[in-house]
Amino acid sequence: MPIAFTKMQGLGNDFVVINAMNAPVSLDAEQIRALADRRFGVGCDQVLWVEPPVDPSRAQFRYRIFNADGGEVEQCGNGARCFARFIHEQGLCDQRCITVETLAGLIELILEEDGQVTVNMGLPRFEPSEIPFKAAKRDALYSLNISSEEQVSVGAVSMGNPHAVLQVNSVDTAEVARLGAAIESHSDFPRRVNVGFMQIIDREHIRLRVFERGVGETLACGTGACAAVVIGRQQGLLDERVTVTLPGGQLVIKWNEDEQEPVWMTGPAQTVFTGEIEL
Ligand SMILES: N[C@@H](CCC[C@H](N)C(=O)O)C(=O)O
């Protein structure tokens, strides 16, 4: 049976979106990898499924996320904006504000008048056990051993999914591939981790590159942008509203530093093409 899909992108972080509202879809990890393959499949960083919610009294949809390596994960920010646009374009819901279930909890998607999408990304979590990260106690920065001769300093936070953030002098020269791969699978992050390289331009602007868990470096990472701003803000380096420049474009992230208040992300989302594929 061919599978119908929509190819979407948010700042060049790209997705294969599958509508499983009417008929359940079941793909195993090998089939997800085949779909995501850029030479033999459609090609994407993540595969997203739109499903009916488990609890319709709390949410209109269930949003499931699979990395290109086939693993299911908790959260995806750029995907959330594409999810909102997909629902609207497919006529699945005409409300401009929708609530969706994810493995990380509920998130809220708002379609703006100008076509951008704002997402309530939920609360950042800093307790090591919630990230998860092996540390004796919560700290602003942790020293991570890359080898016996090399240590790096990272901030760690969960935006529903795990993130480590390194501050660098320049994202142009940061060793994203080498350090990203080493930190992504570091034994102190038992579920692996997304790794952000943050260059602070000023209190309202950062540049960021992200080596994503289960994918490698992508053109943008929404949860990575939230994580970087939250970490930069906790270190007293950033203001409440920050523009994040990623290789694929810009996001605006807002967080008022109250740990009981959510992080907000605004940015674009676009459909690229639709198709069918036999797996
Ligand atoms: N591209 C995403 C994050 C996708 C999931 C991530 N790779 C993980 O494994 O947690 C985003 O825009 O947030």
The ligand as an SDF file (V2000), in Angstrom:
LIG
                    3D

 13 12  0  0  0  0  0  0  0  0999 V2000
   14.3510   19.3780   14.8480 N   0  0  0  0  0  0  0  0  0  0  0  0
   13.7850   19.4240   16.1080 C   0  0  0  0  0  0  0  0  0  0  0  0
   14.1640   18.4350   17.1520 C   0  0  0  0  0  0  0  0  0  0  0  0
   13.8660   17.0040   16.7010 C   0  0  0  0  0  0  0  0  0  0  0  0
   14.1150   15.9550   17.7660 C   0  0  0  0  0  0  0  0  0  0  0  0
   15.5470   15.8740   18.2030 C   0  0  0  0  0  0  0  0  0  0  0  0
   16.4550   15.4860   17.1520 N   0  0  0  0  0  0  0  0  0  0  0  0
   15.6720   14.9010   19.3770 C   0  0  0  0  0  0  0  0  0  0  0  0
   16.1710   13.7880   19.1860 O   0  0  0  0  0  0  0  0  0  0  0  0
   15.2820   15.2610   20.4920 O   0  0  0  0  0  0  0  0  0  0  0  0
   13.3300   20.7840   16.5820 C   0  0  0  0  0  0  0  0  0  0  0  0
   13.0750   21.6440   15.7240 O   0  0  0  0  0  0  0  0  0  0  0  0
   13.1400   20.9680   17.7900 O   0  0  0  0  0  0  0  0  0  0  0  0
  1  2  1  0
  2  3  1  0
  2 11  1  0
  3  4  1  0
  4  5  1  0
  5  6  1  0
  6  7  1  0
  6  8  1  0
  8  9  2  0
  8 10  1  0
 11 12  2  0
 11 13  1  0
M  END
$$$$
